[in-house]
Amino acid sequence: MSTNKEFIVYLQEQLRELSDVTFRPMMGEYLVYYRGKLIGDVCDNRFLVKPVTAAKNLLPLAEMQPPYSGAKPMIYVEDIENTQLLTKLFNEMYEELPLPKPKKKKV
């Protein structure tokens, strides 16, 4: 099952306070970036974030789920209605996330 567009629109609305959030489609699902850093995935209408320390501290009871079969588990963010929590989560996670790797130039 793929993520439906309505779910993405709803999640974008919940994240409206954060100006630099982008969603990139990837094989029927979406990668979520914050200020250029990969923060998580949207798969099967579920919002999942990388299991960095800040996310674990803010969501200590959150379930770990793989985005797809065979993938490493990520933190399932169930309470996407809580815009204050999402804003805090993104801002605190940002410091721990690595910078994207530079793209290789094609010859």
N, CA, C and O atoms as a GROMACS GRO file, in nm:
protein
  428
    1MET      N    1   0.084  -0.118   0.000
    1MET     CA    2   0.000   0.000   0.000
    1MET      C    3   0.088   0.124   0.000
    1MET      O    4   0.185   0.132   0.076
    2SER      N    5   0.057   0.218  -0.082
    2SER     CA    6   0.132   0.344  -0.090
    2SER      C    7   0.066   0.450  -0.003
    2SER      O    8  -0.051   0.440   0.034
    3THR      N    9   0.144   0.551   0.029
    3THR     CA   10   0.091   0.665   0.103
    3THR      C   11   0.003   0.747   0.010
    3THR      O   12   0.040   0.773  -0.105
    4ASN      N   13  -0.114   0.787   0.059
    4ASN     CA   14  -0.202   0.869  -0.027
    4ASN      C   15  -0.168   1.017  -0.011
    4ASN      O   16  -0.118   1.061   0.093
    5LYS      N   17  -0.197   1.092  -0.114
    5LYS     CA   18  -0.164   1.234  -0.120
    5LYS      C   19  -0.231   1.313  -0.007
    5LYS      O   20  -0.174   1.409   0.044
    6GLU      N   21  -0.352   1.272   0.033
    6GLU     CA   22  -0.423   1.343   0.140
    6GLU      C   23  -0.346   1.338   0.271
    6GLU      O   24  -0.344   1.434   0.348
    7PHE      N   25  -0.281   1.224   0.297
    7PHE     CA   26  -0.202   1.211   0.419
    7PHE      C   27  -0.083   1.308   0.416
    7PHE      O   28  -0.051   1.370   0.517
    8ILE      N   29  -0.018   1.319   0.301
    8ILE     CA   30   0.096   1.410   0.287
    8ILE      C   31   0.050   1.555   0.306
    8ILE      O   32   0.117   1.632   0.375
    9VAL      N   33  -0.062   1.592   0.247
    9VAL     CA   34  -0.114   1.728   0.262
    9VAL      C   35  -0.144   1.756   0.409
    9VAL      O   36  -0.114   1.864   0.459
   10TYR      N   37  -0.204   1.659   0.477
   10TYR     CA   38  -0.235   1.675   0.620
   10TYR      C   39  -0.107   1.692   0.701
   10TYR      O   40  -0.098   1.781   0.786
   11LEU      N   41  -0.007   1.608   0.675
   11LEU     CA   42   0.120   1.618   0.748
   11LEU      C   43   0.190   1.751   0.719
   11LEU      O   44   0.248   1.811   0.809
   12GLN      N   45   0.185   1.796   0.595
   12GLN     CA   46   0.243   1.927   0.562
   12GLN      C   47   0.174   2.038   0.642
   12GLN      O   48   0.239   2.132   0.688
   13GLU      N   49   0.044   2.027   0.656
   13GLU     CA   50  -0.032   2.127   0.733
   13GLU      C   51   0.012   2.124   0.881
   13GLU      O   52   0.025   2.229   0.943
   14GLN      N   53   0.033   2.007   0.935
   14GLN     CA   54   0.075   1.994   1.074
   14GLN      C   55   0.216   2.052   1.095
   14GLN      O   56   0.250   2.096   1.204
   15LEU      N   57   0.297   2.051   0.990
   15LEU     CA   58   0.435   2.099   0.999
   15LEU      C   59   0.452   2.242   0.946
   15LEU      O   60   0.564   2.285   0.919
   16ARG      N   61   0.342   2.313   0.930
   16ARG     CA   62   0.345   2.446   0.868
   16ARG      C   63   0.432   2.546   0.944
   16ARG      O   64   0.481   2.642   0.884
   17GLU      N   65   0.454   2.527   1.074
   17GLU     CA   66   0.537   2.619   1.152
   17GLU      C   67   0.686   2.606   1.117
   17GLU      O   68   0.765   2.696   1.145
   18LEU      N   69   0.722   2.495   1.056
   18LEU     CA   70   0.861   2.472   1.016
   18LEU      C   71   0.872   2.504   0.867
   18LEU      O   72   0.813   2.436   0.784
   19SER      N   73   0.948   2.607   0.836
   19SER     CA   74   0.949   2.655   0.697
   19SER      C   75   1.031   2.570   0.601
   19SER      O   76   1.007   2.575   0.480
   20ASP      N   77   1.124   2.493   0.649
   20ASP     CA   78   1.216   2.421   0.560
   20ASP      C   79   1.192   2.270   0.556
   20ASP      O   80   1.289   2.194   0.552
   21VAL      N   81   1.068   2.226   0.558
   21VAL     CA   82   1.036   2.084   0.548
   21VAL      C   83   0.998   2.052   0.404
   21VAL      O   84   0.913   2.119   0.345
   22THR      N   85   1.062   1.950   0.349
   22THR     CA   86   1.030   1.909   0.213
   22THR      C   87   1.001   1.759   0.210
   22THR      O   88   1.055   1.682   0.289
   23PHE      N   89   0.916   1.721   0.117
   23PHE     CA   90   0.879   1.582   0.097
   23PHE      C   91   0.922   1.542  -0.044
   23PHE      O   92   0.885   1.608  -0.141
   24ARG      N   93   0.999   1.436  -0.055
   24ARG     CA   94   1.043   1.388  -0.186
   24ARG      C   95   0.981   1.252  -0.212
   24ARG      O   96   1.001   1.158  -0.136
   25PRO      N   97   0.906   1.241  -0.322
   25PRO     CA   98   0.846   1.111  -0.353
   25PRO      C   99   0.952   1.008  -0.387
   25PRO      O  100   1.052   1.037  -0.454
   26MET      N  101   0.929   0.885  -0.339
   26MET     CA  102   1.023   0.777  -0.364
   26MET      C  103   0.945   0.646  -0.372
   26MET      O  104   0.908   0.589  -0.269
   27MET      N  105   0.921   0.598  -0.491
   27MET     CA  106   0.854   0.470  -0.515
   27MET      C  107   0.720   0.459  -0.441
   27MET      O  108   0.695   0.358  -0.375
   28GLY      N  109   0.636   0.558  -0.450
   28GLY     CA  110   0.504   0.555  -0.389
   28GLY      C  111   0.502   0.601  -0.245
   28GLY      O  112   0.394   0.615  -0.186
   29GLU      N  113   0.617   0.626  -0.187
   29GLU     CA  114   0.628   0.674  -0.050
   29GLU      C  115   0.703   0.807  -0.053
   29GLU      O  116   0.727   0.862  -0.161
   30TYR      N  117   0.740   0.859   0.064
   30TYR     CA  118   0.804   0.991   0.068
   30TYR      C  119   0.919   0.992   0.168
   30TYR      O  120   0.912   0.930   0.274
   31LEU      N  121   1.025   1.064   0.132
   31LEU     CA  122   1.133   1.094   0.225
   31LEU      C  123   1.107   1.234   0.278
   31LEU      O  124   1.063   1.322   0.203
   32VAL      N  125   1.133   1.255   0.407
   32VAL     CA  126   1.106   1.384   0.470
   32VAL      C  127   1.239   1.448   0.509
   32VAL      O  128   1.319   1.388   0.581
   33TYR      N  129   1.259   1.570   0.460
   33TYR     CA  130   1.382   1.645   0.488
   33TYR      C  131   1.348   1.770   0.568
   33TYR      O  132   1.244   1.833   0.548
   34TYR      N  133   1.439   1.804   0.659
   34TYR     CA  134   1.426   1.928   0.735
   34TYR      C  135   1.556   2.005   0.720
   34TYR      O  136   1.662   1.957   0.761
   35ARG      N  137   1.549   2.121   0.662
   35ARG     CA  138   1.665   2.206   0.637
   35ARG      C  139   1.776   2.128   0.567
   35ARG      O  140   1.894   2.142   0.599
   36GLY      N  141   1.735   2.045   0.473
   36GLY     CA  142   1.830   1.971   0.390
   36GLY      C  143   1.875   1.837   0.446
   36GLY      O  144   1.945   1.763   0.376
   37LYS      N  145   1.838   1.804   0.569
   37LYS     CA  146   1.878   1.677   0.628
   37LYS      C  147   1.761   1.580   0.630
   37LYS      O  148   1.648   1.618   0.658
   38LEU      N  149   1.789   1.453   0.598
   38LEU     CA  150   1.687   1.349   0.600
   38LEU      C  151   1.647   1.321   0.744
   38LEU      O  152   1.730   1.282   0.826
   39ILE      N  153   1.520   1.341   0.775
   39ILE     CA  154   1.471   1.324   0.912
   39ILE      C  155   1.387   1.198   0.928
   39ILE      O  156   1.381   1.140   1.036
   40GLY      N  157   1.322   1.156   0.818
   40GLY     CA  158   1.237   1.038   0.828
   40GLY      C  159   1.170   1.003   0.697
   40GLY      O  160   1.204   1.054   0.591
   41ASP      N  161   1.072   0.913   0.708
   41ASP     CA  162   0.997   0.861   0.593
   41ASP      C  163   0.848   0.868   0.622
   41ASP      O  164   0.805   0.869   0.737
   42VAL      N  165   0.772   0.872   0.516
   42VAL     CA  166   0.628   0.850   0.524
   42VAL      C  167   0.602   0.726   0.439
   42VAL      O  168   0.620   0.728   0.317
   43CYS      N  169   0.559   0.619   0.504
   43CYS     CA  170   0.534   0.492   0.436
   43CYS      C  171   0.400   0.436   0.483
   43CYS      O  172   0.374   0.429   0.603
   44ASP      N  173   0.316   0.396   0.389
   44ASP     CA  174   0.185   0.338   0.422
   44ASP      C  175   0.106   0.428   0.517
   44ASP      O  176   0.046   0.380   0.613
   45ASN      N  177   0.108   0.557   0.490
   45ASN     CA  178   0.039   0.656   0.574
   45ASN      C  179   0.085   0.655   0.719
   45ASN      O  180   0.006   0.676   0.811
   46ARG      N  181   0.213   0.629   0.739
   46ARG     CA  182   0.275   0.634   0.872
   46ARG      C  183   0.395   0.728   0.864
   46ARG      O  184   0.471   0.724   0.768
   47PHE      N  185   0.410   0.812   0.966
   47PHE     CA  186   0.525   0.901   0.973
   47PHE      C  187   0.628   0.839   1.066
   47PHE      O  188   0.600   0.815   1.184
   48LEU      N  189   0.746   0.812   1.012
   48LEU     CA  190   0.854   0.746   1.085
   48LEU      C  191   0.977   0.837   1.084
   48LEU      O  192   1.009   0.898   0.982
   49VAL      N  193   1.045   0.846   1.198
   49VAL     CA  194   1.166   0.928   1.205
   49VAL      C  195   1.285   0.841   1.244
   49VAL      O  196   1.271   0.733   1.302
   50LYS      N  197   1.403   0.892   1.212
   50LYS     CA  198   1.527   0.820   1.246
   50LYS      C  199   1.539   0.807   1.398
   50LYS      O  200   1.502   0.898   1.472
   51PRO      N  201   1.589   0.694   1.444
   51PRO     CA  202   1.598   0.672   1.589
   51PRO      C  203   1.722   0.735   1.653
   51PRO      O  204   1.806   0.665   1.709
   52VAL      N  205   1.731   0.866   1.644
   52VAL     CA  206   1.841   0.937   1.710
   52VAL      C  207   1.803   0.964   1.856
   52VAL      O  208   1.686   0.951   1.892
   53THR      N  209   1.899   1.000   1.936
   53THR     CA  210   1.878   1.019   2.080
   53THR      C  211   1.767   1.118   2.111
   53THR      O  212   1.683   1.091   2.198
   54ALA      N  213   1.764   1.231   2.042
   54ALA     CA  214   1.660   1.331   2.069
   54ALA      C  215   1.520   1.274   2.046
   54ALA      O  216   1.429   1.300   2.125
   55ALA      N  217   1.502   1.199   1.940
   55ALA     CA  218   1.372   1.139   1.910
   55ALA      C  219   1.335   1.035   2.016
   55ALA      O  220   1.219   1.029   2.058
   56LYS      N  221   1.430   0.955   2.057
   56LYS     CA  222   1.405   0.855   2.162
   56LYS      C  223   1.367   0.922   2.293
   56LYS      O  224   1.280   0.873   2.365
   57ASN      N  225   1.431   1.034   2.325
   57ASN     CA  226   1.400   1.106   2.449
   57ASN      C  227   1.263   1.171   2.445
   57ASN      O  228   1.190   1.170   2.545
   58LEU      N  229   1.227   1.227   2.331
   58LEU     CA  230   1.097   1.294   2.319
   58LEU      C  231   0.980   1.196   2.303
   58LEU      O  232   0.867   1.227   2.339
   59LEU      N  233   1.009   1.078   2.249
   59LEU     CA  234   0.905   0.978   2.225
   59LEU      C  235   0.945   0.845   2.289
   59LEU      O  236   0.962   0.745   2.219
   60PRO      N  237   0.961   0.843   2.422
   60PRO     CA  238   1.016   0.723   2.487
   60PRO      C  239   0.927   0.599   2.476
   60PRO      O  240   0.977   0.486   2.484
   61LEU      N  241   0.798   0.617   2.457
   61LEU     CA  242   0.708   0.502   2.449
   61LEU      C  243   0.669   0.468   2.306
   61LEU      O  244   0.587   0.379   2.283
   62ALA      N  245   0.726   0.538   2.210
   62ALA     CA  246   0.690   0.516   2.069
   62ALA      C  247   0.736   0.378   2.022
   62ALA      O  248   0.839   0.326   2.064
   63GLU      N  249   0.657   0.323   1.936
   63GLU     CA  250   0.685   0.192   1.878
   63GLU      C  251   0.788   0.206   1.766
   63GLU      O  252   0.788   0.303   1.691
   64MET      N  253   0.875   0.108   1.757
   64MET     CA  254   0.972   0.101   1.648
   64MET      C  255   0.911   0.014   1.538
   64MET      O  256   0.865  -0.097   1.565
   65GLN      N  257   0.910   0.066   1.415
   65GLN     CA  258   0.854  -0.007   1.302
   65GLN      C  259   0.944   0.012   1.180
   65GLN      O  260   0.998   0.120   1.160
   66PRO      N  261   0.959  -0.093   1.100
   66PRO     CA  262   1.034  -0.074   0.975
   66PRO      C  263   0.945  -0.004   0.872
   66PRO      O  264   0.826  -0.032   0.866
   67PRO      N  265   1.001   0.086   0.793
   67PRO     CA  266   0.920   0.153   0.692
   67PRO      C  267   0.869   0.057   0.584
   67PRO      O  268   0.762   0.076   0.528
   68TYR      N  269   0.948  -0.047   0.557
   68TYR     CA  270   0.909  -0.150   0.460
   68TYR      C  271   0.981  -0.278   0.500
   68TYR      O  272   1.074  -0.275   0.581
   69SER      N  273   0.940  -0.388   0.443
   69SER     CA  274   0.996  -0.518   0.478
   69SER      C  275   1.147  -0.520   0.454
   69SER      O  276   1.195  -0.485   0.346
   70GLY      N  277   1.220  -0.562   0.554
   70GLY     CA  278   1.365  -0.574   0.544
   70GLY      C  279   1.442  -0.448   0.584
   70GLY      O  280   1.565  -0.451   0.589
   71ALA      N  281   1.373  -0.339   0.611
   71ALA     CA  282   1.439  -0.213   0.649
   71ALA      C  283   1.465  -0.210   0.799
   71ALA      O  284   1.401  -0.282   0.876
   72LYS      N  285   1.558  -0.125   0.839
   72LYS     CA  286   1.585  -0.104   0.981
   72LYS      C  287   1.467  -0.031   1.044
   72LYS      O  288   1.409   0.058   0.981
   73PRO      N  289   1.429  -0.068   1.166
   73PRO     CA  290   1.315  -0.002   1.232
   73PRO      C  291   1.342   0.146   1.259
   73PRO      O  292   1.456   0.187   1.284
   74MET      N  293   1.237   0.223   1.251
   74MET     CA  294   1.240   0.366   1.279
   74MET      C  295   1.135   0.394   1.385
   74MET      O  296   1.054   0.307   1.417
   75ILE      N  297   1.134   0.515   1.439
   75ILE     CA  298   1.037   0.553   1.541
   75ILE      C  299   0.907   0.597   1.474
   75ILE      O  300   0.907   0.688   1.391
   76TYR      N  301   0.798   0.531   1.510
   76TYR     CA  302   0.667   0.565   1.456
   76TYR      C  303   0.609   0.681   1.535
   76TYR      O  304   0.588   0.670   1.656
   77VAL      N  305   0.583   0.794   1.467
   77VAL     CA  306   0.526   0.912   1.530
   77VAL      C  307   0.375   0.904   1.511
   77VAL      O  308   0.322   0.938   1.405
   78GLU      N  309   0.308   0.860   1.615
   78GLU     CA  310   0.163   0.839   1.606
   78GLU      C  311   0.085   0.970   1.625
   78GLU      O  312  -0.016   0.991   1.559
   79ASP      N  313   0.134   1.056   1.713
   79ASP     CA  314   0.061   1.178   1.748
   79ASP      C  315   0.099   1.293   1.655
   79ASP      O  316   0.165   1.388   1.697
   80ILE      N  317   0.058   1.284   1.528
   80ILE     CA  318   0.093   1.390   1.433
   80ILE      C  319   0.002   1.511   1.445
   80ILE      O  320   0.022   1.610   1.374
   81GLU      N  321  -0.096   1.505   1.533
   81GLU     CA  322  -0.183   1.622   1.557
   81GLU      C  323  -0.116   1.722   1.650
   81GLU      O  324  -0.156   1.839   1.655
   82ASN      N  325  -0.017   1.679   1.725
   82ASN     CA  326   0.051   1.763   1.823
   82ASN      C  327   0.161   1.844   1.753
   82ASN      O  328   0.276   1.801   1.746
   83THR      N  329   0.124   1.961   1.703
   83THR     CA  330   0.218   2.043   1.626
   83THR      C  331   0.336   2.092   1.711
   83THR      O  332   0.447   2.105   1.660
   84GLN      N  333   0.313   2.119   1.839
   84GLN     CA  334   0.423   2.162   1.926
   84GLN      C  335   0.526   2.052   1.941
   84GLN      O  336   0.647   2.077   1.937
   85LEU      N  337   0.480   1.929   1.958
   85LEU     CA  338   0.571   1.815   1.969
   85LEU      C  339   0.649   1.796   1.839
   85LEU      O  340   0.770   1.775   1.842
   86LEU      N  341   0.582   1.804   1.725
   86LEU     CA  342   0.649   1.787   1.597
   86LEU      C  343   0.756   1.894   1.576
   86LEU      O  344   0.865   1.864   1.528
   87THR      N  345   0.724   2.017   1.610
   87THR     CA  346   0.821   2.126   1.595
   87THR      C  347   0.943   2.102   1.683
   87THR      O  348   1.057   2.116   1.638
   88LYS      N  349   0.920   2.066   1.808
   88LYS     CA  350   1.030   2.038   1.900
   88LYS      C  351   1.111   1.917   1.853
   88LYS      O  352   1.234   1.919   1.859
   89LEU      N  353   1.042   1.814   1.806
   89LEU     CA  354   1.108   1.693   1.757
   89LEU      C  355   1.201   1.727   1.641
   89LEU      O  356   1.318   1.687   1.642
   90PHE      N  357   1.153   1.798   1.541
   90PHE     CA  358   1.234   1.833   1.425
   90PHE      C  359   1.355   1.918   1.465
   90PHE      O  360   1.466   1.892   1.421
   91ASN      N  361   1.332   2.018   1.549
   91ASN     CA  362   1.442   2.108   1.588
   91ASN      C  363   1.548   2.036   1.670
   91ASN      O  364   1.667   2.061   1.652
   92GLU      N  365   1.508   1.948   1.760
   92GLU     CA  366   1.606   1.876   1.842
   92GLU      C  367   1.677   1.767   1.763
   92GLU      O  368   1.796   1.742   1.784
   93MET      N  369   1.605   1.702   1.672
   93MET     CA  370   1.669   1.599   1.590
   93MET      C  371   1.770   1.658   1.493
   93MET      O  372   1.871   1.594   1.462
   94TYR      N  373   1.744   1.777   1.445
   94TYR     CA  374   1.828   1.839   1.342
   94TYR      C  375   1.976   1.839   1.379
   94TYR      O  376   2.061   1.809   1.296
   95GLU      N  377   2.007   1.871   1.504
   95GLU     CA  378   2.146   1.880   1.548
   95GLU      C  379   2.218   1.746   1.538
   95GLU      O  380   2.339   1.742   1.515
   96GLU      N  381   2.146   1.636   1.555
   96GLU     CA  382   2.207   1.503   1.554
   96GLU      C  383   2.218   1.440   1.416
   96GLU      O  384   2.296   1.347   1.396
   97LEU      N  385   2.143   1.490   1.322
   97LEU     CA  386   2.139   1.429   1.189
   97LEU      C  387   2.262   1.470   1.108
   97LEU      O  388   2.308   1.584   1.115
   98PRO      N  389   2.315   1.374   1.030
   98PRO     CA  390   2.432   1.407   0.949
   98PRO      C  391   2.396   1.494   0.829
   98PRO      O  392   2.282   1.494   0.782
   99LEU      N  393   2.494   1.567   0.782
   99LEU     CA  394   2.475   1.644   0.659
   99LEU      C  395   2.464   1.546   0.543
   99LEU      O  396   2.522   1.437   0.548
  100PRO      N  397   2.389   1.582   0.440
  100PRO     CA  398   2.382   1.491   0.324
  100PRO      C  399   2.519   1.475   0.259
  100PRO      O  400   2.601   1.567   0.258
  101LYS      N  401   2.541   1.357   0.204
  101LYS     CA  402   2.667   1.332   0.136
  101LYS      C  403   2.670   1.410   0.005
  101LYS      O  404   2.568   1.421  -0.063
  102PRO      N  405   2.785   1.465  -0.030
  102PRO     CA  406   2.792   1.540  -0.157
  102PRO      C  407   2.764   1.446  -0.274
  102PRO      O  408   2.805   1.330  -0.276
  103LYS      N  409   2.693   1.500  -0.372
  103LYS     CA  410   2.663   1.420  -0.492
  103LYS      C  411   2.788   1.408  -0.577
  103LYS      O  412   2.866   1.502  -0.591
  104LYS      N  413   2.805   1.289  -0.634
  104LYS     CA  414   2.917   1.266  -0.722
  104LYS      C  415   2.888   1.327  -0.858
  104LYS      O  416   2.776   1.319  -0.910
  105LYS      N  417   2.990   1.388  -0.914
  105LYS     CA  418   2.974   1.448  -1.047
  105LYS      C  419   2.980   1.339  -1.153
  105LYS      O  420   3.065   1.249  -1.149
  106LYS      N  421   2.889   1.349  -1.248
  106LYS     CA  422   2.889   1.252  -1.358
  106LYS      C  423   2.990   1.297  -1.463
  106LYS      O  424   3.002   1.415  -1.494
  107VAL      N  425   3.060   1.202  -1.514
  107VAL     CA  426   3.163   1.233  -1.614
  107VAL      C  427   3.112   1.200  -1.752
  107VAL      O  428   3.183   1.219  -1.850
   0.00000   0.00000   0.00000
